[in-house]
């Protein structure tokens, strides 16, 4: 018999999911059979598959330790994974990091090792902060490879769920800095529904798409470009890129959405700069050096750049 105490990382999970993640070598049918035949108990009573685990619960698995060793999975050692992350804030519930340009948030398209998510896991592993066999800290927001800035990771199941809900309900507000082509009005609102072309990884305006609203404020102008502070009222994939292309001001250098490209550059200039939480705490990721260099090349002054990077 094996006994597990439920901590903050596991609280909120269903019994079935907890056991399945605890025993990755057992097929789902085997997990159901264990629960159905009473080999899984919660606080001394037969557990039900759909029961929600709470802090302090005790789960017992009635199986031999030798069998458990064969079907459980040891924690990854993260050999060869970079620990290079820029931590903006960390507590027992969440970790906020500043993602650099060019790094994937998650693994995709055959790239699974050097991602922001894996770097965070390696960082937490080194701190002995991966406390659960059945919960992996995960990002609650995602940035494109070539968008830099703030990404929030939940460190427990409950925190991840709550943070995701707060983002979805716009209780956590998000602002970006973007360079767009042309001179935009001082302030604007883009209200246009968006749909996805997953085959081409593009987002486009469509009457039958999902509602999407983007607010922006012009911070500075130079050489037929504008730098805007953008707030997402909704959170659709590629929303900022698609919305500004829709109004005729695609992001500077954004080839996918009609922003052209300078020699040697084939990505948009977009930075997730600020997050404001319900308690009014604001977190900031300064403009990265590459972004500042581009602004200077476009003719923006040091005063412009200081103003652009200032939350107000």
C-alpha positions as CSV (number, residue, x, y, z in Angstrom):
1,X,0.0,0.0,0.0
2,X,1.3,3.5,-0.9
3,X,0.1,6.7,0.6
4,X,0.1,10.2,-0.8
5,X,-0.8,13.5,0.9
6,X,-2.5,16.1,-1.3
7,X,-0.6,19.4,-1.4
8,X,-1.3,22.7,-3.2
9,X,0.1,21.4,-6.5
10,X,-2.5,18.5,-6.6
11,X,-5.5,20.1,-4.9
12,X,-8.4,20.6,-7.4
13,X,-7.6,17.6,-9.5
14,X,-10.1,14.8,-10.1
15,X,-9.1,11.4,-8.5
16,X,-9.0,9.8,-11.9
17,X,-6.5,12.4,-13.3
18,X,-4.4,12.3,-10.2
19,X,-4.0,8.5,-10.3
20,X,-3.5,8.5,-14.1
21,X,-0.6,11.0,-13.8
22,X,0.8,9.1,-10.9
23,X,0.8,5.9,-12.9
24,X,1.7,6.8,-16.5
25,X,2.6,3.2,-17.2
26,X,-1.0,2.0,-16.5
27,X,-3.6,2.2,-19.3
28,X,-6.7,4.3,-18.7
29,X,-8.8,1.1,-18.5
30,X,-6.5,-0.1,-15.7
31,X,-6.9,3.1,-13.8
32,X,-10.7,2.8,-14.0
33,X,-10.5,-0.8,-12.8
34,X,-8.3,0.2,-9.8
35,X,-10.8,2.8,-8.8
36,X,-13.8,0.6,-9.4
37,X,-12.5,-2.3,-7.4
38,X,-11.6,-0.1,-4.4
39,X,-7.8,-0.1,-4.8
40,X,-7.8,3.7,-4.6
41,X,-9.1,5.3,-1.3
42,X,-9.5,8.9,-0.3
43,X,-9.4,9.6,3.4
44,X,-10.0,6.0,4.2
45,X,-13.0,5.6,1.9
46,X,-13.4,4.2,-1.6
47,X,-12.6,7.0,-4.0
48,X,-14.8,7.9,-7.0
49,X,-13.2,8.8,-10.3
50,X,-14.8,12.2,-10.5
51,X,-14.2,13.3,-6.9
52,X,-12.2,16.5,-6.5
53,X,-9.1,16.3,-4.3
54,X,-8.6,18.9,-1.6
55,X,-5.6,20.1,0.4
56,X,-4.8,17.7,3.2
57,X,-6.6,14.7,1.6
58,X,-4.8,11.3,1.9
59,X,-4.9,9.0,-1.1
60,X,-4.0,5.4,-0.7
61,X,-3.1,3.1,-3.6
62,X,-3.3,-0.6,-2.9
63,X,-0.5,-2.0,-4.9
64,X,3.0,-3.4,-4.3
65,X,5.9,-0.9,-4.2
66,X,7.7,-3.0,-6.8
67,X,4.8,-2.7,-9.2
68,X,4.6,1.1,-8.5
69,X,8.2,1.5,-9.3
70,X,7.6,-0.1,-12.7
71,X,4.6,2.0,-13.8
72,X,5.5,5.4,-12.2
73,X,7.7,7.9,-13.9
74,X,10.8,9.4,-12.3
75,X,11.2,13.2,-12.5
76,X,13.2,14.5,-15.5
77,X,16.7,15.6,-14.8
78,X,16.6,18.3,-17.5
79,X,20.1,17.5,-18.8
80,X,21.2,20.0,-21.4
81,X,18.3,22.4,-20.8
82,X,19.3,26.0,-20.4
83,X,18.5,27.7,-17.1
84,X,18.7,31.1,-18.7
85,X,15.5,32.8,-17.7
86,X,14.8,36.4,-16.6
87,X,12.6,36.1,-13.5
88,X,10.5,39.2,-12.9
89,X,8.6,37.9,-9.9
90,X,8.1,34.6,-8.0
91,X,6.2,33.4,-5.0
92,X,4.7,30.1,-4.0
93,X,1.8,30.3,-6.5
94,X,3.3,31.8,-9.6
95,X,6.4,32.7,-11.6
96,X,6.5,35.6,-14.0
97,X,9.4,35.6,-16.6
98,X,10.5,37.8,-19.4
99,X,10.6,35.7,-22.5
100,X,13.3,36.7,-25.0
101,X,12.8,37.2,-28.7
102,X,13.2,34.0,-30.7
103,X,12.3,31.4,-28.0
104,X,9.2,29.3,-28.2
105,X,6.9,29.3,-25.2
106,X,6.0,25.6,-25.8
107,X,7.5,22.9,-27.9
108,X,6.3,22.9,-31.5
109,X,7.2,21.8,-35.0
110,X,9.9,19.3,-33.9
111,X,11.4,21.8,-31.4
112,X,10.7,20.5,-27.9
113,X,13.8,20.9,-25.8
114,X,14.9,24.5,-25.7
115,X,11.6,26.2,-24.9
116,X,10.6,28.7,-22.2
117,X,8.5,26.1,-20.5
118,X,11.5,23.7,-20.3
119,X,13.8,26.4,-19.0
120,X,11.4,27.2,-16.3
121,X,11.0,23.6,-15.3
122,X,14.8,23.2,-15.2
123,X,15.1,26.3,-13.1
124,X,12.5,25.0,-10.6
125,X,14.1,21.5,-10.6
126,X,17.4,23.0,-9.6
127,X,15.6,24.9,-6.7
128,X,14.0,21.6,-5.7
129,X,10.7,23.3,-6.3
130,X,9.0,20.6,-8.4
131,X,7.1,19.1,-5.5
132,X,4.5,17.0,-7.3
133,X,4.6,13.8,-9.4
134,X,1.3,14.8,-11.0
135,X,1.5,18.5,-11.7
136,X,3.9,20.3,-14.0
137,X,4.1,24.1,-13.7
138,X,2.7,25.6,-16.9
139,X,2.3,28.9,-18.6
140,X,-1.1,30.5,-18.4
141,X,-0.5,32.9,-21.3
142,X,1.5,32.3,-24.5
143,X,3.6,34.5,-26.7
144,X,4.7,33.9,-30.3
145,X,8.3,32.9,-30.8
146,X,9.2,36.4,-32.0
147,X,7.2,38.3,-29.4
148,X,9.1,39.0,-26.3
149,X,7.8,39.9,-22.8
150,X,5.9,38.7,-19.8
151,X,4.7,35.1,-19.4
152,X,3.0,33.8,-16.3
153,X,3.5,30.3,-15.0
154,X,1.2,28.7,-12.4
155,X,3.2,26.7,-9.8
156,X,0.2,24.8,-8.5
157,X,-2.9,23.3,-10.2
158,X,-5.2,25.7,-8.3
159,X,-3.1,28.7,-9.0
160,X,-2.9,27.8,-12.7
161,X,-6.6,27.5,-13.0
162,X,-7.3,30.8,-11.1
163,X,-4.7,32.7,-13.1
164,X,-6.1,31.4,-16.4
165,X,-9.6,32.4,-15.3
166,X,-8.4,35.9,-14.4
167,X,-6.8,36.3,-17.8
168,X,-9.9,35.0,-19.6
169,X,-12.2,37.4,-17.6
170,X,-9.8,40.3,-18.2
171,X,-9.2,40.8,-14.5
172,X,-5.5,40.5,-15.3
173,X,-4.9,43.3,-17.9
174,X,-2.2,43.1,-20.5
175,X,-0.4,45.8,-22.4
176,X,2.1,45.5,-25.3
177,X,4.4,47.8,-27.1
178,X,4.4,47.5,-30.9
179,X,6.0,49.2,-33.9
180,X,3.5,49.7,-36.8
181,X,3.8,51.1,-40.3
182,X,2.5,54.6,-40.9
183,X,1.1,57.2,-38.5
184,X,-1.9,56.0,-36.5
185,X,-4.3,58.3,-34.7
186,X,-3.4,59.2,-31.1
187,X,-5.9,56.7,-29.7
188,X,-8.0,54.0,-31.3
189,X,-10.2,51.0,-30.8
190,X,-10.2,48.1,-33.2
191,X,-13.4,46.0,-32.9
192,X,-13.3,43.2,-35.5
193,X,-14.1,39.5,-35.1
194,X,-11.3,37.2,-35.9
195,X,-11.0,33.6,-37.4
196,X,-8.1,31.3,-37.8
197,X,-6.5,29.7,-40.8
198,X,-4.7,26.9,-39.0
199,X,-3.1,25.5,-42.1
200,X,-1.3,28.7,-42.8
201,X,-1.0,29.8,-39.1
202,X,-2.8,33.1,-39.8
203,X,-5.6,35.0,-38.2
204,X,-8.0,37.1,-40.3
205,X,-11.0,39.4,-39.8
206,X,-14.3,37.6,-40.4
207,X,-17.9,38.5,-39.6
208,X,-18.5,35.0,-38.3
209,X,-15.3,34.9,-36.3
210,X,-14.8,35.3,-32.5
211,X,-15.3,38.8,-31.0
212,X,-12.0,40.7,-30.6
213,X,-11.2,44.2,-29.3
214,X,-7.9,45.9,-29.3
215,X,-7.3,49.4,-27.7
216,X,-4.2,51.4,-28.5
217,X,-2.5,54.7,-27.7
218,X,0.3,56.2,-29.9
219,X,3.4,56.9,-27.9
220,X,5.7,58.3,-30.6
221,X,6.3,58.6,-34.4
222,X,9.3,58.5,-36.6
223,X,10.1,57.9,-40.3
224,X,6.5,56.7,-41.3
225,X,6.3,54.4,-38.3
226,X,4.4,54.6,-35.0
227,X,5.1,53.0,-31.6
228,X,1.8,52.1,-29.9
229,X,0.9,50.9,-26.4
230,X,-1.7,48.2,-27.0
231,X,-4.2,46.7,-24.6
232,X,-5.9,43.4,-25.4
233,X,-9.5,43.4,-24.3
234,X,-9.8,39.9,-25.7
235,X,-7.0,37.4,-26.3
236,X,-7.1,35.8,-29.7
237,X,-4.1,34.2,-31.4
238,X,-2.2,36.9,-33.4
239,X,-4.8,39.4,-32.5
240,X,-2.6,42.5,-32.5
241,X,-0.9,41.5,-35.7
242,X,-4.2,40.8,-37.5
243,X,-6.0,43.9,-36.2
244,X,-3.3,46.4,-37.1
245,X,-3.0,44.8,-40.6
246,X,-6.8,45.1,-40.9
247,X,-6.7,48.9,-40.3
248,X,-3.8,49.3,-42.8
249,X,-1.0,49.6,-40.2
250,X,0.6,46.2,-40.0
251,X,3.4,45.7,-37.5
252,X,6.8,46.8,-38.7
253,X,8.7,44.0,-40.4
254,X,5.8,41.5,-39.9
255,X,6.1,39.6,-43.2
256,X,3.1,37.3,-42.5
257,X,0.7,40.2,-42.1
258,X,2.0,42.6,-44.8
259,X,4.6,44.6,-42.7
260,X,7.4,44.1,-45.2
261,X,10.9,43.1,-44.1
262,X,14.3,44.7,-43.8
263,X,17.4,42.7,-44.8
264,X,18.2,40.1,-42.1
265,X,14.9,40.7,-40.2
266,X,11.8,38.6,-40.7
267,X,9.8,39.2,-37.6
268,X,7.4,41.7,-36.0
269,X,8.4,44.1,-33.3
270,X,6.0,43.3,-30.4
271,X,6.7,43.2,-26.7
272,X,4.4,42.2,-23.8
273,X,5.5,44.9,-21.5
274,X,3.0,45.2,-18.6
275,X,0.6,43.0,-16.6
276,X,-1.8,44.5,-14.0
277,X,-3.3,42.1,-11.4
278,X,-6.6,42.6,-9.6
279,X,-4.9,44.0,-6.6
280,X,-3.5,46.7,-8.9
281,X,0.1,45.3,-8.8
282,X,1.8,46.1,-12.1
283,X,4.7,44.0,-13.4
284,X,6.9,45.4,-16.1
285,X,9.4,43.8,-18.6
286,X,11.7,46.6,-20.0
287,X,12.1,46.8,-23.8
288,X,14.8,44.3,-24.8
289,X,18.1,45.6,-26.3
290,X,17.2,44.4,-29.8
291,X,13.9,46.4,-29.6
292,X,15.7,49.5,-28.4
293,X,18.3,49.1,-31.2
294,X,15.6,49.0,-33.8
295,X,13.8,52.0,-32.4
296,X,17.1,54.0,-32.6
297,X,17.6,52.8,-36.2
298,X,14.1,54.1,-37.1
299,X,15.0,57.5,-35.7
300,X,13.4,57.5,-32.2
301,X,15.2,59.6,-29.7
302,X,16.4,58.5,-26.2
303,X,13.6,60.6,-24.8
304,X,11.0,58.9,-27.0
305,X,12.3,55.4,-25.9
306,X,12.1,56.4,-22.2
307,X,8.6,57.6,-22.7
308,X,7.7,54.4,-24.7
309,X,8.9,52.2,-21.9
310,X,7.1,54.1,-19.2
311,X,3.7,52.9,-18.0
312,X,1.2,55.7,-17.7
